[in-house]
Each structure stands twice: as structure tokens, then as C-alpha cells.
Amino acid sequence: MNKLGFSLCGLAAALLLIWLANRSAFFPMRYPDGDWARRESLGAEDVWITTSDGVRIHAWWRPQPEARAVT
């Protein structure tokens, strides 16, 4: 093979890797399947936590009256 052939093979390999990377990215569902009614039976509350870099995270908070520490 000459230089042009190696260049074209390299370009094709790079494009294939880029395409595969975009196809394999994980995009979670906004409202995934799950037992959302269980929150009430556990006595948990919906809370939103904002991290130091500004990302909002959804969580369930279940207060524990006898807990020794909460951070």
C-alpha cells in the first residue's frame, strides 16, 4: 500500500470509531420504569440536591429519628 492507502484506512478506522462511540453512549430515560409508589409506603420524601458543580440530582429522603449524623 502507498501513503494514500494508509491514510484512507486510517480515516475510515477513525470514522468508524467515532460512529461507534456515538452509538454506544448511554442516555437514561427521564422517568425510568420502577416502583415509584413505594416511596410513600417507605415514608420517604422527594428531594432535589444541587451539587457544587451545579448538577441537580433527584433523591428520596427517609428521615431517621435516631440517626447519629447527617451530612
C-alpha angles and dihedrals in degrees: 000000000000129000092273091054093051091047092051092047090050092049092048091050092049092049091048091051092049091050092049092048091054092047094050098050115121117237109179119212115258092233108022123200113269147118098289093161089065091076091075094047090052093050092239126151128218111246134176118213122198113208125217090262093053100259115142116221125192118219144159117245117206110185116221112203093202097044115134098209141013123187 
